[in-house]
Amino acid sequence: MTRWQALDTLQQAGVSVFVSMSPTYPTMDEDDFHELLSYFRALGEVVVFHEPINPRGANFQQCLNAAKEAGYDDVVTDLQQMQDSHQYWVEYALAQLNTVQQVATRFDGLEVHSWPDDELVRSTNGQLRSKLEAMQQAVSPESFSEHDTDASPEQSELARDSESIQHLI
C-alpha cells in the first residue's frame, strides 16, 4: 500500500506517473488485468508499461523459485511449461499482450505501452510480426515527450479474440 500512496501523492502533486506492469504471469487473466488497470487509472492520467514474462535469464529462474517457495503450484506449472515449450510461451505472450490491450480500451485516460520481447517478434511472421515490430518501435505517450502524445495506433490489440491470434501465428 505504501507504493500506491506514494504514486497517489505524486499524481496529486502534478508529477506524471508511470507504472511498469511487468512481468505478467501466465495465470493472470482478463479479470486480473481489469483489476490492476482500474487501480492504475484511479491515479489519473497514467501510462502503464506492460511486458509478459519471458523464460530466459536469471530473473525468470528467480520468479520460478519464488513461486515454488510461496506454494503457488499453478504458477510453477505454467512457468515450467513455458520454460519447456517455446510454442507455449509464444502463445501465452501473444495472448497476454492482446488481452491487456483489449482491457485497456475500457479506461479513458489510460495508455498501455506494451513491450513485445525480441524473441517473440522473431518467433512470428507476416502481419503479426509487423504489428509486434510496430508496437516495439512506437513512441511511448509520456506527456513530457516532444512527440505527439495521442494514443499510438501501434499500441493496440493484436486481434479481436484469441482464435484470431492463432491464425496469425
C-alpha positions as CSV (number, residue, x, y, z in Angstrom):
1,M,0.0,0.0,0.0
2,T,3.0,2.3,0.5
3,R,3.8,2.3,-3.2
4,W,0.2,3.1,-4.0
5,Q,0.1,6.0,-1.6
6,A,3.4,7.3,-3.0
7,L,2.1,7.2,-6.6
8,D,-1.1,8.9,-5.5
9,T,0.8,11.6,-3.7
10,L,3.0,12.2,-6.7
11,Q,0.0,12.3,-9.1
12,Q,-1.8,14.8,-6.8
13,A,1.3,17.0,-6.8
14,G,1.2,17.1,-10.6
15,V,4.0,14.7,-11.2
16,S,3.5,12.4,-14.2
17,V,3.0,8.8,-13.1
18,F,4.2,5.8,-15.0
19,V,3.7,2.2,-13.9
20,S,5.5,-0.9,-15.0
21,M,3.2,-3.9,-15.1
22,S,6.0,-6.3,-15.8
23,P,6.3,-9.1,-15.9
24,T,2.8,-10.5,-16.1
25,Y,2.3,-14.2,-15.4
26,P,0.5,-17.0,-17.3
27,T,-2.0,-17.4,-14.5
28,M,-3.2,-13.8,-14.9
29,D,-6.4,-13.4,-16.8
30,E,-8.7,-10.6,-18.1
31,D,-10.2,-10.1,-14.6
32,D,-6.8,-9.7,-13.1
33,F,-5.8,-7.2,-15.7
34,H,-9.0,-5.3,-15.3
35,E,-8.5,-5.0,-11.6
36,L,-4.8,-3.8,-11.9
37,L,-5.6,-1.3,-14.7
38,S,-8.6,0.1,-12.7
39,Y,-6.2,0.8,-9.8
40,F,-3.7,2.4,-12.1
41,R,-6.5,4.5,-13.8
42,A,-7.6,5.7,-10.4
43,L,-4.3,7.5,-10.2
44,G,-5.4,9.8,-13.0
45,E,-3.8,10.1,-16.4
46,V,-1.2,7.4,-16.4
47,V,1.0,5.4,-18.7
48,V,1.3,1.7,-18.0
49,F,4.3,-0.2,-19.4
50,H,3.5,-3.9,-19.9
51,E,5.6,-6.9,-20.7
52,P,4.7,-10.6,-20.4
53,I,7.3,-12.7,-18.7
54,N,9.9,-14.5,-20.9
55,P,11.6,-17.7,-19.9
56,R,15.2,-16.6,-20.1
57,G,17.8,-15.4,-17.7
58,A,18.2,-15.3,-14.0
59,N,15.0,-13.2,-13.4
60,F,12.9,-16.0,-14.8
61,Q,14.6,-18.6,-12.5
62,Q,14.1,-16.3,-9.5
63,C,10.4,-15.9,-10.3
64,L,10.1,-19.7,-10.6
65,N,12.0,-20.3,-7.3
66,A,9.9,-17.7,-5.5
67,A,6.6,-19.3,-6.8
68,K,7.8,-22.7,-5.6
69,E,8.8,-21.3,-2.2
70,A,5.4,-19.5,-1.8
71,G,3.5,-22.6,-2.8
72,Y,2.0,-21.2,-6.0
73,D,1.8,-24.5,-7.7
74,D,-0.3,-23.3,-10.6
75,V,2.2,-20.6,-11.4
76,V,5.1,-23.1,-11.1
77,T,3.4,-25.5,-13.5
78,D,2.8,-22.8,-16.1
79,L,6.3,-21.3,-15.8
80,Q,7.8,-24.8,-16.1
81,Q,5.7,-25.4,-19.2
82,M,6.8,-22.1,-20.6
83,Q,10.4,-23.0,-20.0
84,D,10.0,-26.4,-21.6
85,S,8.0,-25.3,-24.7
86,H,8.9,-22.3,-26.8
87,Q,5.5,-22.5,-28.6
88,Y,3.6,-22.4,-25.3
89,W,5.5,-19.3,-24.3
90,V,4.8,-17.6,-27.7
91,E,1.1,-18.3,-27.5
92,Y,1.0,-17.1,-23.8
93,A,2.9,-13.9,-24.6
94,L,0.7,-13.0,-27.6
95,A,-2.5,-13.7,-25.7
96,Q,-1.3,-11.6,-22.7
97,L,-0.3,-8.6,-25.0
98,N,-3.7,-8.8,-26.7
99,T,-5.7,-9.2,-23.5
100,V,-4.0,-6.3,-21.8
101,Q,-4.5,-4.0,-24.8
102,Q,-8.2,-5.1,-25.0
103,V,-8.9,-4.4,-21.4
104,A,-7.1,-1.1,-21.5
105,T,-9.7,0.2,-24.0
106,R,-12.3,0.2,-21.2
107,F,-10.5,3.0,-19.4
108,D,-10.4,6.6,-20.7
109,G,-7.1,8.3,-20.0
110,L,-5.1,5.1,-19.6
111,E,-2.4,4.3,-22.0
112,V,-0.8,0.9,-22.1
113,H,2.6,0.7,-23.8
114,S,3.4,-2.9,-24.5
115,W,6.9,-4.3,-24.9
116,P,7.0,-7.4,-27.1
117,D,10.2,-9.4,-26.5
118,D,12.6,-9.6,-29.4
119,E,12.4,-13.4,-29.3
120,L,8.6,-13.1,-29.5
121,V,8.9,-11.0,-32.6
122,R,11.4,-13.4,-34.2
123,S,9.0,-16.2,-33.5
124,T,6.3,-14.7,-35.6
125,N,6.0,-13.7,-39.3
126,G,3.7,-11.8,-41.7
127,Q,1.1,-9.4,-40.4
128,L,1.6,-10.4,-36.8
129,R,5.4,-9.8,-36.9
130,S,4.7,-6.4,-38.5
131,K,2.2,-5.5,-35.7
132,L,4.7,-6.5,-33.0
133,E,7.6,-4.6,-34.6
134,A,5.4,-1.5,-34.8
135,M,4.5,-2.0,-31.1
136,Q,8.2,-2.2,-30.2
137,Q,9.0,1.0,-32.2
138,A,6.1,3.1,-31.0
139,V,7.0,6.2,-29.0
140,S,5.5,5.9,-25.5
141,P,3.0,8.6,-24.7
142,E,4.5,10.4,-21.8
143,S,3.1,13.9,-21.5
144,F,6.6,15.5,-21.3
145,S,7.6,13.9,-24.6
146,E,8.5,16.1,-27.6
147,H,6.5,13.6,-29.7
148,D,2.7,13.6,-30.2
149,T,1.2,12.2,-27.0
150,D,-2.1,10.8,-28.6
151,A,-2.7,7.1,-28.3
152,S,-0.4,5.2,-30.6
153,P,-2.3,3.0,-33.1
154,E,0.7,0.6,-32.8
155,Q,-0.2,0.1,-29.2
156,S,-3.5,-1.7,-29.7
157,E,-4.8,-5.2,-29.6
158,L,-3.2,-7.7,-32.0
159,A,-6.5,-9.4,-32.8
160,R,-10.2,-9.3,-31.6
161,D,-10.0,-12.7,-29.9
162,S,-7.6,-15.5,-29.1
163,E,-8.7,-17.6,-32.0
164,S,-7.7,-14.8,-34.4
165,I,-4.3,-14.8,-32.8
166,Q,-3.9,-18.5,-33.5
167,H,-4.5,-17.8,-37.2
168,L,-1.7,-15.2,-37.2
169,I,0.9,-17.4,-35.6
